[in-house]
Amino acid sequence: MYENKIVQNNIEKLKAYGYEFIEPQIGTMAIKGEKGAVGRLPKPQNIVNYILNIDFN
C-alpha cells in the first residue's frame, strides 16, 4: 500500500505543506506475510529518536 502511486502523491502534497514523515521500514508485513515490502511501522525507539531530534526553530 505504501508504494501505491496515490499514497505517494498524497505524501508529497503533505510534505509540500510542511508535514514531516518518518519513513517506514522494510520487513515482514502483518497482512499476507509479505516479506521485504515497504510499509512496516518503524520501531518505537526510532520514532522517539526522530521526535527528539526535530528542530522546532
C-alpha positions as CSV (number, residue, x, y, z in Angstrom):
1,M,0.0,0.0,0.0
2,Y,2.8,2.5,0.9
3,E,4.3,2.3,-2.6
4,N,0.9,2.9,-4.2
5,K,1.1,5.9,-6.6
6,I,-1.9,7.6,-5.0
7,V,-0.4,7.2,-1.5
8,Q,2.9,8.6,-2.7
9,N,1.2,11.6,-4.4
10,N,-0.7,12.4,-1.2
11,I,2.5,12.1,0.9
12,E,4.2,14.5,-1.5
13,K,1.3,17.0,-1.2
14,L,1.5,16.9,2.6
15,K,5.3,17.3,2.6
16,A,4.8,20.4,0.4
17,Y,2.6,21.8,3.2
18,G,5.4,21.2,5.7
19,Y,4.3,17.9,7.2
20,E,7.1,15.6,8.2
21,F,7.1,11.9,7.8
22,I,9.1,9.1,9.4
23,E,9.8,6.7,6.6
24,P,8.5,3.1,7.0
25,Q,10.8,0.2,7.5
26,I,11.2,-2.8,5.2
27,G,10.3,-6.2,6.6
28,T,7.7,-8.9,7.1
29,M,4.2,-7.4,6.9
30,A,1.3,-8.5,9.2
31,I,-1.1,-8.9,6.3
32,K,-0.4,-11.9,3.9
33,G,3.0,-12.4,5.5
34,E,4.6,-10.4,2.7
35,K,8.4,-10.1,3.1
36,G,10.6,-7.3,2.0
37,A,7.7,-4.9,1.5
38,V,8.0,-1.2,2.4
39,G,5.4,0.0,4.9
40,R,6.2,-1.6,8.2
41,L,5.8,0.7,11.2
42,P,9.2,1.9,12.5
43,K,10.4,0.5,15.8
44,P,9.1,2.7,18.8
45,Q,12.7,3.8,19.6
46,N,13.2,5.0,16.1
47,I,10.0,7.1,16.4
48,V,11.1,8.5,19.7
49,N,14.6,9.4,18.3
50,Y,13.1,11.1,15.4
51,I,10.8,13.2,17.6
52,L,13.7,14.1,19.9
53,N,15.8,15.4,17.0
54,I,13.1,17.7,15.5
55,D,14.3,21.3,15.3
56,F,11.3,23.4,16.2
57,N,13.0,26.7,15.4
